Amino acid sequence: MQQKKSIGFGFRGWILIIVCFFGFMMFQVFTNYPLNILADFYGGAQRVAMLLTIGTFIGVVLQIIISAFIGKFKSIKGITAIVGLIGLICCIGVATIPFTSLGLWSAAYLICNITVTMYALFFLSILAGQWFPRRKGTVMGIATIAYPVFNGVIGLFANVAMAPLATGGTPAVLKAFLPFLILALIGYVLFVVFIKDYPEQVGAYRDNDRSITPEVANAMMQQEIENKRTTVWHTGHIFATRDFWFAAVTCGLLLMGAVGTMTQSNAIISAFPELNYAVIMIVIAICGAVGSWLLGVLDTKFGTKKSMIIATCLMILSGIFGVIAVKTGVGALTVISLILVAMFMGASSNYTVSVAAQYWRREDFSSVFACVNPIANIFNALAPTVVATIMYQGGAVNVQGVFIFLGIAGIIGTILMIIFSKDHVRKVDDKYRTAAGKKLDDELAQRL
């Protein structure tokens, strides 16, 4: 008997979206907040940035190692729960360990970077792709709204943290972090209680598509689990495919442009005295939330490649508006530039999931994503240092250099995605499957 198809996400689907939203919030707040706002109290921005970079690179290495055998994991949820719990404990440490215990705080912050990155950007993203293989763009577009929203909200809580300094006290760090800790805990509890590796394990449906019977859905799930164990897309094959690099580098450039620019948003806005930082960051957060959702919808409707090209064009436009703003001294143009950056900021994390889910088979998604994501995160790790180096070269504040960088990165990303070929991906897939003695079914062709 045919079931009714639903256009919604379903109860548990929405729970997964909320879990991802709070996971991305953990990453945004507990890795970036200490660097952007509290670095002076923890040994300086250079020291904190070094810890951030080291932690991110360790996470990248772990992801690449895991990619070699991720299809053999019995439960992604199990390892996600363990990593998420460690990350949550470290987030508490980052918020509560006093300034005087610099060594202990540094250890907590370093481990926090590794585990929160793995929890939110890696394992939760894999689960999102397994639950919504066709609608991942819209789902991640909603979840990644967390990036622009909390990027704007952080500044408000920074004022709470810094208020005691006016009377000779020390920053109220825990008070500033507490709302985010509560949200992180809620997200983790929802994950543990409601989410499994696959929707069929809790009576739900892939993509919330109820047009098939539960029996057929379960049979498809079992077949996918078995196929993942024998995927032809192992790490060597993935890294040898040109289109993988076109997509992964573009994802990385989008992340670098968004993250790097936003870490210097205060300095950029301060270059135009007529602008109010707090107000502008709220405007940027709102516009960024809309952009995240919109690019996610475009991803689902028109395909990841076209959506990524739109995002890289937004990056080019942000660079153009920014350069004109510096040349003319018109602050409003800078605001437009930063709004454009915020619009692709959330989507920049979305695309690592989308490109792996759309252009490779469902059985190969985990393996491909486990390679795309760490490559993109290398750019993410370098972003604050690269943009800061450009901005402060020669001892002067070079705001124009940041916007020029955005424009160039956008042009490179656009070119790479134009030459990205889904047909070539399928051709390589056919070659590997033929060599492995697997059937050349139409599953991939139907999605492409």
Wavefront OBJ file of the C-alpha trace (Angstrom):
o trace
v 0.000 0.000 0.000
v 1.380 3.402 -1.050
v 1.980 5.954 1.656
v 1.245 9.664 1.348
v 4.219 11.760 0.344
v 5.024 14.638 2.694
v 6.667 17.908 1.740
v 7.681 18.650 5.336
v 10.656 17.284 7.236
v 8.728 15.229 9.784
v 8.996 15.503 13.570
v 12.347 13.741 13.870
v 13.623 15.473 10.746
v 13.002 18.821 12.402
v 14.709 17.553 15.540
v 17.787 16.692 13.451
v 17.748 20.180 11.907
v 17.589 21.722 15.400
v 20.414 19.456 16.590
v 22.584 20.519 13.634
v 21.661 24.179 14.255
v 22.854 23.976 17.874
v 25.911 21.971 16.806
v 26.947 24.696 14.363
v 26.305 27.214 17.140
v 28.771 25.309 19.364
v 31.389 25.492 16.639
v 30.756 29.189 15.941
v 30.773 30.300 19.572
v 33.287 28.100 21.380
v 35.998 28.110 18.717
v 35.679 31.720 17.505
v 34.433 33.619 20.579
v 37.672 33.163 22.590
v 39.782 34.260 19.609
v 37.738 37.244 18.500
v 36.758 38.705 21.868
v 38.698 37.201 24.782
v 42.119 36.523 23.265
v 43.868 39.261 25.280
v 43.048 37.395 28.498
v 44.390 34.060 27.238
v 47.866 35.006 26.048
v 46.963 37.131 23.020
v 45.350 36.626 19.619
v 48.441 34.982 18.128
v 48.545 32.312 20.824
v 44.814 31.574 20.702
v 44.865 31.529 16.879
v 47.705 29.002 16.991
v 45.647 26.720 19.265
v 42.671 27.095 16.916
v 44.755 26.238 13.877
v 46.443 23.246 15.528
v 43.097 21.890 16.710
v 41.532 22.296 13.276
v 44.437 20.552 11.541
v 44.279 17.638 13.982
v 40.572 17.392 13.182
v 41.371 17.407 9.455
v 43.878 14.569 9.830
v 41.411 12.535 11.903
v 38.690 13.013 9.281
v 40.951 11.830 6.473
v 41.982 8.776 8.522
v 38.352 7.993 9.358
v 37.359 8.345 5.691
v 39.329 5.180 4.903
v 36.969 2.963 6.895
v 33.917 5.041 7.732
v 31.647 2.716 5.742
v 32.501 -0.068 8.164
v 31.296 1.804 11.266
v 28.349 0.009 12.824
v 26.923 3.240 14.202
v 27.769 6.820 13.283
v 25.427 7.937 16.046
v 27.416 6.097 18.719
v 30.726 7.744 17.923
v 28.966 11.102 17.403
v 27.505 10.884 20.913
v 30.935 10.200 22.434
v 32.686 12.988 20.515
v 29.818 15.400 21.228
v 29.946 14.679 24.968
v 33.693 15.318 25.108
v 33.157 18.521 23.145
v 30.416 19.659 25.503
v 32.630 19.051 28.554
v 35.445 21.039 26.922
v 33.036 23.887 26.115
v 32.216 24.046 29.825
v 35.953 24.142 30.539
v 36.505 27.003 28.080
v 33.774 28.986 29.850
v 34.762 28.253 33.458
v 38.537 27.761 33.722
v 40.007 31.011 35.118
v 42.550 33.168 33.288
v 45.210 32.240 35.824
v 45.103 28.567 34.746
v 46.302 29.313 31.229
v 47.769 25.856 30.591
v 44.596 24.030 31.625
v 42.407 26.443 29.662
v 44.615 26.006 26.574
v 44.235 22.228 26.766
v 40.444 22.550 27.074
v 40.308 24.988 24.157
v 42.509 22.803 21.947
v 40.448 19.659 22.594
v 37.269 21.727 22.213
v 38.366 22.745 18.720
v 39.033 19.149 17.713
v 35.894 17.570 19.171
v 33.371 20.309 18.383
v 34.627 20.467 14.785
v 34.288 16.680 14.484
v 30.887 16.661 16.194
v 29.203 19.484 14.285
v 30.960 19.809 10.944
v 31.706 16.125 10.403
v 29.509 13.543 12.121
v 26.258 15.535 12.392
v 26.678 16.551 8.753
v 27.026 12.887 7.760
v 23.788 12.085 9.577
v 22.040 14.993 7.835
v 23.126 13.554 4.480
v 21.901 10.080 5.440
v 18.511 11.386 6.546
v 18.009 13.828 3.645
v 20.047 12.682 0.604
v 17.905 14.625 -1.898
v 16.790 17.553 0.271
v 20.100 18.105 2.025
v 20.438 21.598 0.522
v 17.262 22.916 2.114
v 17.894 21.096 5.397
v 21.454 22.361 5.738
v 20.395 25.790 4.514
v 18.118 26.047 7.543
v 20.629 24.545 9.994
v 23.509 26.761 8.857
v 21.460 29.872 9.629
v 23.224 29.396 12.975
v 26.421 30.907 11.560
v 25.224 34.410 10.652
v 22.754 34.524 13.558
v 25.276 33.725 16.290
v 28.002 35.721 14.574
v 25.768 38.739 15.125
v 24.562 37.774 18.598
v 28.025 37.101 20.029
v 28.769 40.815 20.094
v 25.845 41.478 22.426
v 27.056 38.924 24.963
v 30.601 40.241 24.605
v 29.362 43.487 26.142
v 28.113 41.478 29.136
v 31.489 39.800 29.463
v 33.443 43.046 29.287
v 31.207 45.206 31.495
v 33.140 44.480 34.770
v 36.320 45.913 33.219
v 34.878 49.414 33.582
v 35.052 49.099 37.383
v 38.404 47.312 37.507
v 36.983 43.785 37.612
v 37.621 40.762 35.383
v 35.435 39.718 32.420
v 32.283 37.775 33.324
v 33.118 34.964 30.909
v 30.725 32.328 32.271
v 27.809 34.771 32.215
v 28.505 35.500 28.562
v 28.899 31.822 27.621
v 26.015 30.447 29.719
v 23.178 30.890 27.176
v 25.228 29.072 24.556
v 26.135 26.260 26.965
v 22.442 25.731 27.718
v 21.572 25.591 24.010
v 24.454 23.184 23.361
v 23.219 20.888 26.133
v 19.648 20.970 24.799
v 20.896 20.101 21.321
v 22.970 17.196 22.608
v 20.084 15.746 24.654
v 17.737 15.992 21.650
v 20.336 14.186 19.550
v 20.810 11.324 21.994
v 17.074 10.822 22.566
v 15.576 11.246 19.099
v 18.189 10.639 16.375
v 19.464 7.358 14.944
v 21.820 6.586 12.074
v 18.934 6.257 9.626
v 15.340 7.546 9.796
v 13.979 4.051 9.119
v 15.362 2.916 12.483
v 12.818 5.143 14.249
v 9.862 4.671 11.894
v 10.650 7.772 9.811
v 11.499 8.042 6.102
v 14.451 9.169 4.021
v 13.763 12.750 2.888
v 10.479 12.306 4.792
v 9.228 10.643 1.603
v 6.201 8.537 2.580
v 5.463 7.405 -0.962
v 7.033 4.007 -0.219
v 6.036 1.427 2.342
v 7.984 0.906 5.581
v 9.033 -2.525 4.327
v 10.557 -1.106 1.148
v 12.222 1.696 3.111
v 13.840 -0.773 5.511
v 15.019 -2.979 2.649
v 16.635 0.060 0.988
v 18.341 0.981 4.253
v 19.795 -2.503 4.723
v 21.031 -2.527 1.133
v 22.691 0.878 1.608
v 24.414 -0.227 4.812
v 25.823 -3.266 3.024
v 26.936 -1.234 -0.011
v 28.796 1.242 2.203
v 31.048 -1.558 3.385
v 32.146 -2.232 -0.194
v 32.166 1.282 -1.658
v 34.457 1.724 -4.656
v 35.158 5.307 -3.615
v 37.969 4.764 -1.159
v 40.315 7.602 -0.220
v 42.799 6.952 -3.036
v 40.107 7.042 -5.735
v 38.541 10.181 -4.272
v 41.800 12.132 -4.120
v 42.663 11.047 -7.678
v 39.454 12.535 -9.134
v 39.787 16.048 -10.533
v 36.161 17.046 -9.897
v 36.552 16.241 -6.213
v 39.300 18.862 -6.003
v 37.302 21.433 -7.989
v 34.422 21.153 -5.515
v 36.503 20.783 -2.337
v 38.712 23.802 -3.089
v 35.663 25.925 -3.930
v 34.019 24.918 -0.641
v 37.256 25.885 1.085
v 37.491 29.272 -0.638
v 33.907 30.097 0.373
v 34.698 29.158 3.979
v 37.939 31.127 3.958
v 36.270 34.218 2.545
v 33.350 34.144 4.986
v 35.164 33.111 8.163
v 38.252 35.213 7.533
v 36.281 38.365 6.757
v 33.933 37.999 9.715
v 36.824 37.585 12.162
v 37.877 41.089 11.099
v 34.359 42.550 10.885
v 34.956 44.863 13.852
v 38.123 46.332 12.315
v 36.497 46.658 8.880
v 33.423 48.456 10.214
v 35.580 50.639 12.485
v 37.322 51.999 9.391
v 34.086 53.897 8.689
v 33.335 56.079 11.775
v 29.726 56.725 10.770
v 28.830 53.012 11.140
v 27.425 51.473 14.335
v 28.997 48.040 14.843
v 26.253 46.496 16.996
v 23.410 47.576 14.717
v 25.210 46.504 11.560
v 26.035 43.071 12.951
v 22.345 42.479 13.692
v 21.439 43.536 10.138
v 24.161 41.237 8.791
v 22.865 38.362 10.937
v 19.313 38.766 9.604
v 20.404 39.016 5.970
v 22.807 36.117 6.458
v 19.991 33.933 7.799
v 17.901 34.688 4.722
v 20.863 33.988 2.449
v 21.617 30.661 4.121
v 18.053 29.486 3.671
v 17.750 30.825 0.110
v 20.979 29.243 -1.149
v 19.872 25.976 0.465
v 16.553 26.082 -1.373
v 18.334 26.880 -4.647
v 20.682 23.963 -3.948
v 17.750 21.550 -3.662
v 15.801 22.999 -6.598
v 18.521 23.667 -9.191
v 21.454 21.575 -7.999
v 24.548 22.106 -5.886
v 26.769 23.240 -8.753
v 24.510 26.154 -9.704
v 23.979 27.136 -6.087
v 27.745 27.152 -5.472
v 28.313 29.340 -8.533
v 25.733 31.805 -7.197
v 27.612 31.801 -3.859
v 30.983 32.463 -5.513
v 29.398 35.286 -7.527
v 28.164 36.783 -4.253
v 31.763 36.615 -3.037
v 32.940 38.469 -6.154
v 30.263 41.138 -5.665
v 31.201 41.546 -2.001
v 34.767 42.212 -3.072
v 33.685 44.761 -5.693
v 31.394 46.662 -3.310
v 34.080 46.614 -0.622
v 36.797 48.042 -2.866
v 34.451 50.778 -4.077
v 33.560 51.563 -0.432
v 37.218 52.041 0.483
v 37.915 54.140 -2.609
v 34.893 56.401 -2.071
v 34.701 56.338 1.734
v 31.011 55.384 1.577
v 30.315 53.173 4.606
v 26.955 51.977 3.268
v 28.756 50.105 0.501
v 30.835 48.294 3.132
v 27.626 47.203 4.833
v 26.364 45.812 1.515
v 29.650 43.974 1.056
v 29.463 42.370 4.514
v 25.808 41.439 3.972
v 26.825 39.599 0.793
v 29.545 37.779 2.756
v 27.013 36.782 5.416
v 24.630 35.479 2.756
v 27.095 32.830 1.609
v 28.657 32.257 5.055
v 26.168 29.637 6.213
v 25.963 28.001 2.805
v 29.752 27.638 2.700
v 29.460 24.884 5.322
v 26.370 23.469 3.647
v 28.095 22.666 0.352
v 30.521 20.062 1.695
v 27.458 17.940 2.494
v 25.546 18.810 -0.669
v 28.261 18.146 -3.214
v 29.025 14.700 -1.778
v 25.342 13.782 -1.503
v 24.314 14.960 -4.965
v 27.143 13.882 -7.233
v 28.032 10.542 -5.669
v 25.870 7.559 -4.780
v 24.170 7.255 -1.406
v 26.414 4.344 -0.547
v 29.480 6.490 -1.300
v 28.323 9.685 0.428
v 30.028 9.103 3.785
v 33.389 8.272 2.215
v 33.355 11.256 -0.157
v 32.103 13.715 2.455
v 34.792 12.497 4.859
v 37.346 13.751 2.291
v 35.614 16.920 1.042
v 35.014 18.273 4.530
v 38.600 18.123 5.870
v 40.034 19.646 2.700
v 37.580 22.539 2.979
v 38.367 22.866 6.687
v 42.051 23.396 5.931
v 41.012 26.665 4.273
v 38.763 27.343 7.257
v 41.685 26.874 9.647
v 43.905 29.212 7.658
v 41.222 31.868 7.136
v 41.785 34.048 10.245
v 45.565 34.079 9.756
v 45.447 34.726 6.001
v 42.922 37.561 6.239
v 44.660 39.131 9.259
v 48.006 38.993 7.412
v 46.469 40.725 4.393
v 44.761 43.326 6.545
v 47.706 44.273 8.723
v 50.617 43.970 6.310
v 53.199 46.696 6.714
v 51.749 47.788 10.043
v 48.831 49.662 8.443
v 45.198 48.574 8.297
v 44.601 47.403 4.721
v 40.816 46.941 4.502
v 40.917 47.153 0.717
v 43.250 44.158 0.583
v 40.617 41.970 2.260
v 38.012 42.912 -0.344
v 40.457 42.308 -3.189
v 41.133 38.877 -1.707
v 37.376 38.154 -1.629
v 37.031 39.100 -5.280
v 39.966 36.958 -6.416
v 38.827 33.956 -4.340
v 35.330 34.310 -5.796
v 36.655 34.353 -9.358
v 38.772 31.233 -8.756
v 35.835 29.421 -7.144
v 33.501 30.344 -10.012
v 35.941 29.015 -12.605
v 36.462 25.760 -10.690
v 32.717 25.105 -10.407
v 32.090 25.942 -14.058
v 34.574 23.253 -15.106
v 33.260 20.791 -12.466
v 31.528 17.999 -14.409
v 28.905 15.693 -12.924
v 29.110 13.615 -16.105
v 32.799 13.041 -15.507
v 32.067 11.962 -11.927
v 29.601 9.388 -13.265
v 32.098 8.211 -15.893
v 34.739 7.621 -13.204
v 32.122 5.947 -11.007
v 31.247 3.556 -13.847
v 34.937 2.719 -14.305
v 35.488 1.904 -10.643
v 32.262 -0.106 -10.345
v 33.074 -2.111 -13.476
v 36.533 -2.911 -12.116
v 34.963 -4.023 -8.816
v 32.360 -6.189 -10.554
v 29.429 -4.048 -9.360
v 26.266 -3.318 -11.320
v 25.971 -0.051 -13.228
v 22.434 0.728 -12.062
v 20.573 3.970 -12.704
v 20.559 5.334 -9.131
v 23.244 7.928 -9.818
v 21.921 8.812 -13.277
v 18.446 9.518 -11.907
v 19.824 12.075 -9.418
v 22.113 13.747 -11.963
l 1 2 3 4 5 6 7 8 9 10 11 12 13 14 15 16 17 18 19 20 21 22 23 24 25 26 27 28 29 30 31 32 33 34 35 36 37 38 39 40 41 42 43 44 45 46 47 48 49 50 51 52 53 54 55 56 57 58 59 60 61 62 63 64 65 66 67 68 69 70 71 72 73 74 75 76 77 78 79 80 81 82 83 84 85 86 87 88 89 90 91 92 93 94 95 96 97 98 99 100 101 102 103 104 105 106 107 108 109 110 111 112 113 114 115 116 117 118 119 120 121 122 123 124 125 126 127 128 129 130 131 132 133 134 135 136 137 138 139 140 141 142 143 144 145 146 147 148 149 150 151 152 153 154 155 156 157 158 159 160 161 162 163 164 165 166 167 168 169 170 171 172 173 174 175 176 177 178 179 180 181 182 183 184 185 186 187 188 189 190 191 192 193 194 195 196 197 198 199 200 201 202 203 204 205 206 207 208 209 210 211 212 213 214 215 216 217 218 219 220 221 222 223 224 225 226 227 228 229 230 231 232 233 234 235 236 237 238 239 240 241 242 243 244 245 246 247 248 249 250 251 252 253 254 255 256 257 258 259 260 261 262 263 264 265 266 267 268 269 270 271 272 273 274 275 276 277 278 279 280 281 282 283 284 285 286 287 288 289 290 291 292 293 294 295 296 297 298 299 300 301 302 303 304 305 306 307 308 309 310 311 312 313 314 315 316 317 318 319 320 321 322 323 324 325 326 327 328 329 330 331 332 333 334 335 336 337 338 339 340 341 342 343 344 345 346 347 348 349 350 351 352 353 354 355 356 357 358 359 360 361 362 363 364 365 366 367 368 369 370 371 372 373 374 375 376 377 378 379 380 381 382 383 384 385 386 387 388 389 390 391 392 393 394 395 396 397 398 399 400 401 402 403 404 405 406 407 408 409 410 411 412 413 414 415 416 417 418 419 420 421 422 423 424 425 426 427 428 429 430 431 432 433 434 435 436 437 438 439 440 441 442 443 444 445 446 447 448
